[in-house]
Amino acid sequence: MNSKLTNTPDKQPVTLPETQSFWKKNWVKNSLTGLFFVGVFLLLRPYMQGDVVEGQAPIMQVQSITGKTLDLQALNQQGKPVLIHIWATWCPICDLSKGGIESVAKDYAVINIATQSADDDQLLTFAKDNEMNPDIIVNDLEGKWLKTLGAKAVPADFVIAPNGEIAFIEVGFTTSMGLRLRLWWTALMAD
């Protein structure tokens, strides 16, 4: 008996589909990457918050880059919450939020403080180029208000209740919807 191995079409080796390791699946890698960034954000958050003020907001009477007086306490007396938004022209995250701040400013009082950025003329040009309302932009070239409010990073948002208390503080990117909800909630709690 001659025993030869032949590879006939009906006798080809069966190959099973390769199974991908659980850790190599795209959805697992994407989920882990997202969790990593959330973890880094949560670790950095206490530093970004700094020693932010709590309780009563500081007395604030400032001039916009167009010369308009913005008085926090007078705005509070109107019975609506006020948003203090601190940002910088050199901040890429601030750049993402500026359209949202302008949108919020159509419905709520906003004091939009540009910190450590440029002189008034340069800020006016920046506002015009970026379709921002210069009447609510305050130049804080030396960073006085950033220090007074205790934030160590920009953007920083402070929602001030009508009674002058700081109701919400957010340092870092916040959506316009998130700011609107905080302002709405503050107004609701004031009634």
C-alpha positions in Angstrom: 0.0 0.0 0.0 1.5 3.2 -1.1 0.6 5.9 1.3 0.9 9.4 -0.2 -0.6 12.5 1.2 -2.5 14.3 -1.4 -4.1 17.6 -1.1 -7.4 17.2 -2.9 -10.0 20.0 -3.0 -12.3 18.2 -0.6 -9.5 17.6 1.9 -8.1 21.1 2.3 -7.4 22.2 5.9 -10.1 24.1 7.6 -9.2 27.6 8.7 -11.2 29.2 11.5 -11.8 32.9 11.4 -9.3 34.7 13.6 -10.8 36.0 16.8 -9.7 39.4 18.0 -8.5 39.8 21.5 -10.9 41.7 23.8 -8.3 44.4 24.5 -7.7 45.0 20.8 -11.3 45.7 19.9 -11.8 49.3 18.8 -14.7 50.1 21.2 -12.6 48.8 24.1 -9.6 50.9 23.1 -11.8 54.0 22.6 -13.5 53.5 25.9 -10.2 53.2 27.7 -8.8 56.3 26.0 -11.9 58.2 27.0 -11.7 57.0 30.6 -8.0 58.0 30.7 -8.7 61.5 29.6 -11.6 61.9 32.1 -9.2 60.6 34.8 -6.6 63.2 33.9 -9.2 65.9 33.8 -10.5 64.9 37.3 -6.9 64.9 38.6 -6.1 68.3 37.2 -9.4 69.8 38.3 -8.5 70.8 41.8 -5.4 72.6 40.5 -7.5 74.4 37.9 -10.0 75.5 40.4 -7.3 77.0 42.6 -8.5 78.8 45.6 -11.7 80.2 44.0 -13.7 82.5 46.1 -17.0 81.2 47.5 -19.9 82.9 49.2 -20.4 86.6 48.4 -19.0 87.8 45.1 -16.5 90.6 45.3 -17.6 94.2 44.6 -17.0 94.7 40.9 -17.4 97.9 39.0 -15.4 97.8 35.8 -15.2 99.5 32.4 -15.6 97.7 29.2 -13.2 98.2 26.3 -15.7 100.6 24.8 -16.0 102.6 28.1 -19.3 101.2 29.3 -19.6 100.7 33.1 -20.4 97.2 34.2 -21.4 97.1 37.8 -22.0 93.6 39.2 -24.0 94.7 42.2 -26.2 96.9 40.0 -26.8 94.0 37.6 -27.6 91.7 40.6 -30.3 94.2 41.6 -32.2 93.5 38.4 -33.1 90.1 39.9 -31.4 87.9 37.4 -28.2 85.9 37.7 -25.0 87.3 36.2 -22.2 85.3 34.5 -18.6 86.4 35.0 -16.6 84.8 32.2 -12.8 85.0 32.4 -10.9 84.1 29.3 -7.7 84.9 27.3 -7.1 85.6 23.6 -4.2 83.1 23.6 -6.3 80.2 25.1 -7.5 77.6 22.6 -10.2 76.3 24.9 -11.5 79.9 25.4 -11.6 80.1 21.6 -14.0 77.2 21.5 -16.4 78.7 24.1 -16.5 82.3 22.8 -19.5 81.7 20.5 -21.4 80.1 23.4 -20.7 83.1 25.7 -21.9 85.5 23.1 -25.1 83.4 22.8 -25.7 83.4 26.6 -25.1 87.2 26.7 -28.2 87.7 24.5 -30.3 86.3 27.4 -28.3 87.0 30.6 -26.0 89.7 31.9 -22.4 88.8 31.2 -19.2 90.4 32.3 -16.7 89.0 29.8 -13.2 89.5 31.2 -10.2 89.1 28.9 -7.2 88.4 31.2 -3.5 88.8 30.4 -4.2 89.2 26.7 -3.8 92.6 25.0 -4.4 96.3 25.2 -7.9 97.8 24.6 -7.3 98.5 20.9 -6.1 95.0 20.2 -9.0 93.6 22.1 -11.4 95.8 20.1 -9.9 94.4 16.9 -10.1 90.8 18.3 -13.8 91.4 19.3 -14.6 92.7 15.8 -12.7 89.9 14.1 -14.5 87.3 16.2 -18.0 88.8 16.2 -17.9 89.5 20.0 -19.8 92.2 21.8 -17.1 94.7 22.9 -19.5 96.4 25.3 -19.3 93.5 27.7 -15.5 92.8 27.4 -13.3 94.0 30.2 -9.6 94.2 29.8 -7.8 92.6 32.7 -4.2 92.9 31.3 -2.5 92.3 34.7 -4.8 89.4 35.7 -6.2 91.2 38.7 -9.7 89.7 38.4 -8.4 86.2 37.8 -6.4 86.5 41.0 -9.3 88.1 42.9 -11.6 85.3 42.0 -8.9 82.8 42.7 -8.9 80.8 39.5 -5.6 79.4 38.2 -6.7 78.6 34.7 -9.0 79.9 31.9 -11.7 79.8 30.9 -13.3 80.3 34.3 -17.0 81.0 34.8 -18.7 82.3 37.9 -22.5 82.4 38.1 -23.6 85.1 40.5 -27.1 84.8 42.1 -29.3 87.9 42.4 -28.4 88.1 46.1 -24.7 88.4 45.2 -23.7 84.9 46.2 -21.5 82.8 43.9 -23.9 80.0 42.9 -21.7 78.0 40.5 -18.0 78.0 39.6 -16.6 76.2 36.5 -13.0 76.3 35.4 -12.3 74.8 32.0 -14.5 74.2 29.0 -18.2 74.5 29.6 -20.9 74.4 26.9 -23.3 77.2 26.5 -26.1 74.8 27.4 -24.3 74.0 30.6 -24.0 77.7 31.4 -27.6 78.3 30.5 -28.8 75.5 32.8 -26.7 76.9 35.7 -28.1 80.4 35.1 -31.6 79.1 34.8 -31.3 77.0 38.0 -29.8 80.0 39.8 -32.8 82.2 38.7 -35.2 79.4 39.7 -33.7 79.1 43.2 -33.8 82.9 43.6 -37.5 83.1 43.1 
